[in-house]
Amino acid sequence: MSRTGELLLVALLRKPTVKDAARECGVTERTVFRYLQDSKFQERYKAARRGAIDDAVRELQGKSLQAVETLARNLTCGNAFAENTAAQMILAHAIKGVELQDLQAEVEEIKRLLAAGEAAAGRKGLREAGA
């Protein structure tokens, strides 16, 4: 990939708009859009975006225990507003966690059913081919 393409990848990750990314790289917006139409550039850009998101998620996960400890401290800090806010946040996140676990279980069940259906269809196809 060209030096401009490499710079553009970084700029697109750092800047909120194509216009800002173009300005940072010293190219026109049209040039940016031309790069974005290239399939190889798209692949690298998607991979870079995924990497950036993965890094951010890891950072958040690393801070989550500290955040929970802070909320737990605030439950008994003596400030009614802070205590109520902490309680609401803990409950909201606990509920969301249960919902996500339920959704994950449903997705796994759907995958299992699809796999079983595909296996059954494959067996049926083999029987029909042999008949």
KAVEN-V890490 format. One record per residue. N is the residue number from 1. RES is the residue in one small letter. D_LAST is the distance of its C-alpha to the last C-alpha in Angstrom with 1 decimal. Layout:
((N;RES;D_LAST) (N;RES;D_LAST))
//
This chain:
((1;m;55.1) (2;s;58.6) (3;r;61.5) (4;t;61.5) (5;g;57.8) (6;e;58.5) (7;l;61.5) (8;l;59.6) (9;l;56.9) (10;v;59.6) (11;a;61.5) (12;l;58.4) (13;l;57.9) (14;r;61.6) (15;k;62.6) (16;p;61.7) (17;t;61.4) (18;v;60.4) (19;k;64.0) (20;d;65.4) (21;a;62.9) (22;a;64.0) (23;r;67.6) (24;e;67.3) (25;c;65.7) (26;g;68.2) (27;v;65.5) (28;t;64.9) (29;e;62.3) (30;r;60.7) (31;t;60.2) (32;v;58.6) (33;f;56.1) (34;r;55.4) (35;y;54.5) (36;l;52.4) (37;q;50.3) (38;d;49.5) (39;s;46.1) (40;k;47.3) (41;f;50.3) (42;q;48.2) (43;e;46.1) (44;r;49.3) (45;y;50.9) (46;k;48.0) (47;a;48.0) (48;a;51.8) (49;r;51.6) (50;r;49.0) (51;g;51.3) (52;a;54.3) (53;i;52.6) (54;d;51.4) (55;d;55.0) (56;a;56.3) (57;v;53.9) (58;r;54.9) (59;e;58.5) (60;l;58.0) (61;q;56.2) (62;g;59.1) (63;k;61.6) (64;s;59.7) (65;l;61.3) (66;q;64.7) (67;a;64.0) (68;v;62.9) (69;e;66.1) (70;t;68.2) (71;l;66.7) (72;a;67.2) (73;r;70.9) (74;n;71.4) (75;l;70.4) (76;t;73.7) (77;c;75.9) (78;g;78.3) (79;n;77.6) (80;a;75.9) (81;f;74.3) (82;a;72.8) (83;e;71.7) (84;n;70.0) (85;t;68.3) (86;a;67.0) (87;a;65.7) (88;q;64.0) (89;m;62.3) (90;i;61.2) (91;l;59.7) (92;a;58.0) (93;h;56.4) (94;a;55.4) (95;i;53.6) (96;k;52.0) (97;g;50.8) (98;v;49.2) (99;e;47.5) (100;l;46.2) (101;q;44.9) (102;d;43.2) (103;l;41.6) (104;q;40.5) (105;a;38.8) (106;e;37.1) (107;v;35.8) (108;e;34.5) (109;e;32.7) (110;i;31.2) (111;k;30.1) (112;r;28.6) (113;l;26.7) (114;l;25.4) (115;a;24.3) (116;a;22.5) (117;g;20.8) (118;e;19.8) (119;a;18.4) (120;a;16.4) (121;a;15.2) (122;g;14.3) (123;r;12.3) (124;k;10.5) (125;g;9.9) (126;l;8.6) (127;r;6.1) (128;e;5.1) (129;a;5.6) (130;g;3.8) (131;a;0.0))
//
